[in-house]
């Protein structure tokens, strides 16, 4: 079951779903808009011959340059960046969230793969965004950017989320993969 605005307000008022900071106007008909934080992670250009090994901690650490307290978030044509939501979310053990890009931004040439917020997750959401337009796009912190649809599970999950991204504040770089790719 997808939660309506009425259901979302009920979840927040009961304290089961937490959103901080919360602004009533971000609740939509059947979802909620999240805003951008003031940080951006750009890929570091190591040249065409660089091959990222996602199992090598040094490679992963050197792949991005994170800028905090940015006034503007500028994405160049063809560039993929990491952004973060301003809001922190706390999910109960029977809700899942699907995060999508707001359609206005897609119409400007941006794309973002869908992200799932697992039951039990707490923290900000890191967004992977690509610019497909032939020009740079400037985003401003606090802009409504992502839309979250909440889905109630049939029952509480047996094992709430306890992964590496739990409790993240701001951009969290990709986790290190083991040699098997897991």
C-alpha positions as CSV (number, residue, x, y, z in Angstrom):
1,X,0.0,0.0,0.0
2,X,1.4,3.4,-1.0
3,X,0.9,6.0,1.7
4,X,-1.2,9.1,1.0
5,X,-0.5,12.6,2.4
6,X,-3.0,11.8,5.2
7,X,-1.1,8.5,6.0
8,X,2.3,10.3,5.9
9,X,1.2,13.0,8.3
10,X,-0.2,10.2,10.6
11,X,3.1,8.4,10.6
12,X,5.0,11.6,11.4
13,X,2.6,12.7,14.1
14,X,2.8,9.3,15.8
15,X,6.6,9.4,15.7
16,X,6.9,6.2,13.7
17,X,8.4,8.1,10.7
18,X,10.8,10.9,11.5
19,X,11.9,13.6,9.2
20,X,14.3,16.3,10.4
21,X,14.0,19.1,9.6
22,X,10.3,18.7,8.7
23,X,8.3,21.2,6.6
24,X,4.7,20.5,6.1
25,X,4.7,21.9,2.6
26,X,7.0,19.1,1.4
27,X,4.3,16.4,1.9
28,X,2.6,15.8,-1.4
29,X,-0.5,13.8,-2.5
30,X,1.2,10.4,-2.2
31,X,4.8,11.1,-1.2
32,X,7.2,13.7,0.0
33,X,9.8,16.0,-1.5
34,X,13.3,16.1,0.0
35,X,15.6,19.0,-0.4
36,X,19.3,19.2,-1.3
37,X,21.9,19.7,1.3
38,X,24.9,22.1,0.6
39,X,27.5,19.5,-0.4
40,X,28.5,17.8,-3.6
41,X,31.0,15.1,-4.5
42,X,32.7,15.3,-7.9
43,X,34.8,12.5,-9.4
44,X,38.5,13.2,-9.4
45,X,39.9,13.1,-12.9
46,X,42.7,10.5,-12.9
47,X,43.0,10.5,-16.7
48,X,41.6,8.1,-19.3
49,X,43.9,5.2,-18.4
50,X,42.8,5.1,-14.7
51,X,40.9,2.0,-13.8
52,X,38.9,2.1,-10.6
53,X,39.2,-1.1,-8.5
54,X,36.1,-0.9,-6.1
55,X,37.9,-3.5,-3.9
56,X,40.8,-1.2,-3.2
57,X,40.2,1.2,-0.4
58,X,42.8,3.8,-1.7
59,X,41.1,3.9,-5.1
60,X,37.6,4.4,-3.6
61,X,38.9,7.1,-1.2
62,X,40.7,9.0,-4.1
63,X,37.8,8.8,-6.5
64,X,35.7,11.7,-5.2
65,X,36.4,15.2,-3.9
66,X,33.6,16.3,-1.5
67,X,32.8,20.0,-1.1
68,X,30.8,20.9,2.0
69,X,29.1,24.3,2.6
70,X,28.7,24.9,-1.2
71,X,26.6,27.8,-2.2
72,X,25.9,26.3,-5.7
73,X,26.0,22.7,-6.8
74,X,27.2,22.8,-10.4
75,X,27.0,19.6,-12.5
76,X,28.9,19.7,-15.9
77,X,27.6,17.9,-19.0
78,X,28.2,14.2,-18.8
79,X,29.2,14.4,-15.2
80,X,27.9,12.1,-12.4
81,X,28.0,13.5,-8.9
82,X,26.9,12.5,-5.4
83,X,24.5,14.8,-3.6
84,X,22.8,14.6,-0.2
85,X,19.4,15.4,1.2
86,X,19.0,18.1,3.7
87,X,16.5,16.0,5.6
88,X,17.3,13.1,7.8
89,X,14.8,10.3,7.8
90,X,14.1,7.6,10.3
91,X,12.1,4.6,8.9
92,X,10.0,2.3,11.0
93,X,10.2,-1.4,10.6
94,X,7.2,-1.7,8.3
95,X,7.8,1.1,5.7
96,X,10.0,1.2,2.6
97,X,10.8,4.3,0.6
98,X,11.3,4.7,-3.1
99,X,13.4,7.8,-4.0
100,X,13.0,9.3,-7.5
101,X,14.2,12.5,-9.1
102,X,11.4,15.2,-9.3
103,X,10.3,15.3,-12.9
104,X,11.1,19.0,-13.4
105,X,14.8,18.2,-12.9
106,X,14.6,15.2,-15.4
107,X,13.1,17.6,-17.9
108,X,16.2,19.8,-17.5
109,X,18.4,16.8,-18.4
110,X,19.3,15.3,-15.0
111,X,18.9,11.7,-14.2
112,X,19.1,9.7,-11.0
113,X,18.8,5.9,-10.5
114,X,16.0,4.9,-8.2
115,X,17.1,4.5,-4.6
116,X,15.4,2.3,-2.0
117,X,15.2,3.4,1.6
118,X,15.0,0.1,3.6
119,X,12.8,-0.4,6.6
120,X,14.7,0.6,9.8
121,X,17.1,3.0,7.9
122,X,18.1,6.2,9.7
123,X,20.1,9.1,8.1
124,X,20.3,11.4,5.1
125,X,20.0,10.0,1.6
126,X,23.0,10.1,-0.8
127,X,21.8,10.7,-4.3
128,X,23.7,9.7,-7.5
129,X,22.9,12.3,-10.2
130,X,24.1,12.6,-13.8
131,X,23.8,15.5,-16.2
132,X,22.7,14.5,-19.6
133,X,22.2,18.0,-20.9
134,X,24.7,19.7,-23.2
135,X,25.3,22.5,-20.6
136,X,26.1,22.9,-16.9
137,X,23.3,22.8,-14.5
138,X,23.3,24.8,-11.2
139,X,21.4,23.5,-8.2
140,X,20.9,25.5,-5.1
141,X,20.9,24.0,-1.6
142,X,17.4,23.6,-0.1
143,X,15.9,23.1,-3.5
144,X,13.2,20.4,-3.6
145,X,15.0,17.7,-5.7
146,X,13.9,14.2,-4.8
147,X,10.5,12.6,-4.3
148,X,9.9,9.8,-1.9
149,X,7.0,7.4,-2.1
150,X,6.4,5.4,1.1
151,X,5.1,1.8,0.9
152,X,3.8,-0.1,3.8
153,X,5.0,-3.7,4.0
154,X,2.5,-6.5,4.8
155,X,4.3,-7.1,8.1
156,X,7.2,-5.8,10.1
157,X,10.6,-6.8,8.6
158,X,12.4,-9.5,10.5
159,X,15.7,-7.8,10.2
160,X,15.6,-4.0,10.0
161,X,18.4,-2.3,8.0
162,X,21.8,-2.3,9.8
163,X,24.1,-1.7,6.8
164,X,27.1,0.5,6.3
165,X,25.1,3.6,5.4
166,X,23.0,3.5,8.6
167,X,23.2,6.8,10.4
168,X,24.9,8.7,7.5
169,X,25.0,12.5,7.7
170,X,25.7,14.1,4.4
171,X,27.4,12.3,1.4
172,X,28.6,8.8,2.1
173,X,31.1,7.5,-0.5
174,X,30.5,4.1,-2.0
175,X,31.3,1.2,0.2
176,X,34.3,-1.0,-0.5
177,X,33.4,-4.2,-2.3
178,X,35.0,-7.5,-1.6
179,X,36.8,-9.4,-4.4
180,X,33.6,-11.3,-5.2
181,X,31.8,-8.0,-5.8
182,X,29.5,-8.3,-2.8
